[in-house]
Amino acid sequence: MAEPATTLPSIPSRPDDAHKGDMGRVFLIAGSRGMAGAAVLAAGAALRGGAGYAVVGCPGSIAPEMTAAVPEALLCLCGDSSRSELRPSDASVLLSESRSSQSLVIGPGLGDESSVGDLLLNIIPPEGGSAPMVLDADALNHLARGERLITLTSNAILTPHPGEAARLLTWDSADAVQQNREEALERLVEKFRSVVILKGHRTLVGAPSLGTWVNTTGNPGMATAGSGDVLSGLLGAFLARGLSTWDAARLAAYLHGLAGDIASGRVGKESLCASDILETLPQAIQKHQ
């Protein structure tokens, strides 16, 4: 069962004399030509989650879309306007930015080109590095290809949907995961020694030595493209604000689902879009405070 909102972790307090540097810096390595929206949603959620900064490491071609959609975000641009995706040669620039960030979000909209997989091998440290990170979407797909199974330890959160979970476990299909969700979660936690959020109906959160937590917020209308990107950005914000990976995962899953429920009440399940979830995040957060 999901914990009641009153027993979930609180969002860290915002002092009266706070400035943006106190509120955490989220670095999102995200986006490619044709998938700028994933980076937009994740960066927007990081800011709505209370981060002082959201910095997006992305190819130069999507800069106009990012600036128009999330003017508050800072951009760490790689390549000029002709560049459609990130490349291994961008590793040094991205690593430099990551060192000044309190959390990393890697994966939304990166694309499935092999060059992106090569880049990930250079920017995800073998032992997890210093900043807590969220691995989502294409980052998980590249890991599943067996390029290298990295040891993420306790500073990472993986956020697979059933299809990604099946690939990470080399199971036959997403249906196999859906029919054995708790077993799939346990195997993912054991394999990666990290916090894992297995998305879907009654999202599951697991962590080494901490068991399984079941979320009860959310609805079928959230089964729509971009919903997971909003979750990833929210996770990045909570990590940058100082929550542990376990606390950030449970709180983000709960509030993400609650925002989806509020949005569903406004537009209905059939018409629900990821941008509706992003739009209702502030109301969900206010309900929890």
C-alpha positions, 0 to 999 in steps of 0.5 A, a space after each residue: 500500500 502507498 503510504 498516506 501523504 502525511 507519512 511520506 517524506 516532506 519536500 525540503 523547506 525553502 528558507 525565507 532568505 533562500 536564493 536559487 543556488 540553495 535550491 539545487 541544480 538539476 542537469 538533464 542530459 536529454 533531447 534530440 531532433 524530433 524528441 525535444 518534447 521529452 527534454 521540455 517536459 523533464 526540465 519543466 518538471 524539475 523546475 516545478 519540483 522546486 529546483 533552483 536551476 534546470 540545465 539541459 545538455 542537448 544538441 544545438 538543433 533543439 535550442 529554439 524549441 527548448 528556449 521557447 517552451 522552457 525559458 527558465 531552463 539553462 542550456 548546455 549546447 553541444 554542436 551547432 544547429 545542424 546537430 541532431 543528437 549528442 555524441 561521444 565527443 560531447 562527454 567532456 562538456 557534459 561531465 564538466 557541467 555535471 560536476 557543478 550539479 546536485 543531481 543528474 537526469 539522463 535519458 529522456 528523448 536522447 535517441 537510440 543511435 549507437 553513438 548515444 550509447 557510446 556517450 553514456 559509457 563515458 558519462 555514467 561512472 562505473 561506481 555511480 559518481 558523486 551526484 545522484 542520478 535518474 536513468 530513464 527512457 533511452 538511457 535504459 534502452 542503451 543499458 539493456 543492449 549490453 554495452 556494459 552493465 554498470 554498477 550504479 550503487 545506491 545513488 541511482 534511480 532507474 525508472 523503467 516501464 514494463 517494456 524497458 524492464 523486460 529488455 533490462 532483464 532479457 525477459 520475453 515481453 512487457 506482458 511477462 513483466 506485467 504478470 510478474 511485477 514484484 518479481 521483476 522489480 526484485 530482479 532489477 533491484 538485485 541486478 543494478 543495486 539501485 532504487 528502481 521505479 517500475 512504472 504502471 498500474 500501482 507503480 512499484 518502488 524497490 531498493 536494496 534492503 528496503 523492500 517494495 513500496 506500492 503507490 496507489 495514486 495515478 490512473 489509466 489516463 497517464 498511459 501517454 507519451 511524455 508522462 515518464 519524462 515528467 516523473 524523471 524531472 520531478 525526481 531530479 528536483 527532489 534529489 537536488 533538494 537533498 532527498 535520498 534516492 529512496 525518499 525521492 522515488 516514493 515522493 515523486 511517484 506519489 505526487 506524479 500520480 496525484 497530479 495525474 489524478 487532478 489532471 484527469 478530473 479536469 480533462 478526463 482520462 481519454 484526453 489526458 496528456 503529459 503536459 496536463 500532468 506537468 501543469 497540475 504538479 503545483 497543485 499536487 505539491 500544495 496538497 502535500 505541503 
